[in-house]
Amino acid sequence: MIPIQMAMSELAGAAAAVKTLFRELSAKDAARTLVLVMIDKALGRPWNELPPPADTQETLSRRQIGPAALLERRLRESVPPERARELVREIVIVGAVDFLSRNVPPMKKKDILNMDEREREGFMKSIKEKFFNADADMVVEGDEALNMRVTRCRFVELLDAIGEKEMAPVFCEGDRIFFDERQPEVSLERPETISRGDEICDFRFKWLG
């Protein structure tokens, strides 16, 4: 199901890209940038100098972050690098929130507390599997907290491999905004993130209210 849901979110991201570029650039520059990104993608960029994907998780990770990397590279031809990053961040967040909304079910305290241990583990596993870019363990801490400890992030690895590692935090923002805006019963704290140089991404979910 993920490729279908990813395709839907790609449409949301593409629509956001068109809207943002035509708002921020001249019509000529916006159209030129979009056409060049499509050409780059058709030529296999930005992954054409890397070995083939090692597994399905890497294939999906490349598919999800590749267009953003291409867009930022092309935007640097028209605007300062800092502004290019801001625009790409805006677009990435739209796509990421859409994708997570389609894949991560509502985390409702009453429903989860009514599950037995096996059911809770199955529920948490179903969430973890949606983060195909990550190797992670999920832990239920009694009735008060749910934690996900990410030990590997393919987004960071792939961006580093193409010389764009500094883009990685952009993709973390979508997670934060999704849980802030679309999951009203939980709060997310993430004191450590691989994208900022830590050893792990430490997702800590706590019940609100």
N, C-alpha and C positions, 0 to 999 in steps of 0.2 A: 504493500500500500504506500510506502514512503515515496517512491518515485512519482506516483500520481499526485500525492499531496505536495511534494516538492514542486512539481510542475505548476500547480495552482499558486503556490507562493512565489514562484518565479514570475508569474504574470503580475502579481501584486507588486513585486520589486521592479519589474520593467515599467509598469505604469508610473510608479513613484519616480523612477529615473527620468522618464520623459517629462513629467510635470516639473521636477526640480531643475533639470537642465534648461528647459525653455523659460523657466522663471529667472534663472541666474545668468544665462549666457544669451548672446544674440541668437536669433533663429538659425543663422548660418552656422555658427560655432556649435550650437546644440545638435543640429542635424549631422554635422561633420563628425562630432564626437561619437554619437550613437552608431553611425555607419562604420567608423573605424573600429569600434569595439566589436561589432558583429563580424567584421573581417578578421580581426585578431582571433576571435573565438573559432571561426571556421578554419583558421590555420593551426589550430591546436594550442594556441597560446593561452595562458602563460606556462603551460606544462610541457611544451614540446621538447624542451631540453632535459627533462627528467625521465627516468625509467618508467615503464608502464606501472599503473597502480598495483599495489601488492594484494589488495583484497577489495571487496565490495564497499567496506567502510571508507577506504581511501578514495575509491571512485566517486562515492556520494559526496565526500568532503571536497574533492576537487570541483565537482559540479556546483556545489553551493557557494564556494568562496571565489572561484575563478573570475566570474564576471565583475565582481567588485574590484579585484586587483587590476583587471584590464581597464576598468572605468577610471580608477584613480590615476593610473599611468597616463591615460589620454587627457584627463582633466588637467594634469600638470602642464600640458602644452598650452592651456588657455588661461589658467588662474594660478596664483601662488600655491605651493604645496600644502600650506596650512589650510587654505580654503578648499582645496581639492579633498582633503581628508574630512573636513566638516560636511561637505556635500555627500560624500560617499557614506559617511556615518549615518546621515539622515535617511538615505535610501536603504542601507543595510538593515536598519532598525525596522523599517516597514516590512521588509521581507521576512525578517527573523520573527517578529511578533506574529505575523500571519502564519508562518510555518509552525511555531510552537502552539498557537491557538488551535490548529488543526490536529496536532499530535499529542499534546499533553492534556489529559483529562483534568477536570476541576478537582482540586485537592480540598475535599470537605472534611472537616474534623469529625463530625458526627459519623459519617460513613466509614471513615478509616478506623475510628476507635471501636466501631461495631464489628470490625473484621477480626478473625482469629489470626494467629501469628503467620500461618501459611498464606492466608489471603492477603495480608499486608505485604509479605515478601513478594507475592505475585504482582501486586499493584505497583510496588516500587520498581520491580524488574521491568514492568511494562513502560514505565517512565524512562528508566535508564536506557532502554533500547532505542528510544527516539533520539538520544544524543549519540548518533552513529560516529561522530568525530572523536568520541572520548572512550577511554578505558576507565571504568569507574566501579566503585563499590557503594552500595546504598545500605544505610543502617537506620533502623527505627529505634529511637531512644525513648522507651517507655511510651507514655501518652503525650509527651510534651514536644518532641522534636523529631524531624526526619533529616538525615544528612546524606549527602552524596560526595564522595571523595574521588576526584578525578586525578588519575596518575599519569595519564597521557592524553594530549590534545593534538589531533592530526592537523587542525587548522594552524596551530603555531608551527608545527614541523614543516608543513607545506609552504607557508608564507616565508619561513626562514630559508627554505631551499631555493626560492625564487628571488631572494633579496628584499622581501617586503615584510619582514617580521614585525616592524613597528605598526603594521596595520592590525595585528592580532587583537588588541583591546577593543577595537571597533565591534568585533563580533560578540564580545562579552556583554556589550551594552544591550543588545537585543534580549538576552536572558533576563537581565535586571529589570528592564521595562516591562517585559511580559509578566513577570511575577508581581511587580508593583501594580500593574493596571488590570490584569486579567485573572489574578488569583487572590481574591479579596480576603480569604481566610488564613493566608500564610504570609509571613515576612521572610525575605531572603537576605541573609548576610553572607558575604564572601570575602573573608579576611585575607585569603591567599588566592592568587591566580597564576597559572603557568604563563599566561600572556604577558605578565609583568615581571617575570623572572623567578617566581616561586617554584618550589618542587611539585606542588599540587594545586588544584583548584578545590577549595573547600566550600561546598555549598551547604549552608546551614539554614534549614527551614524551621520556623517556629510558628505555632498557632497564634493568631491574633484574637483578642477579645476573650 
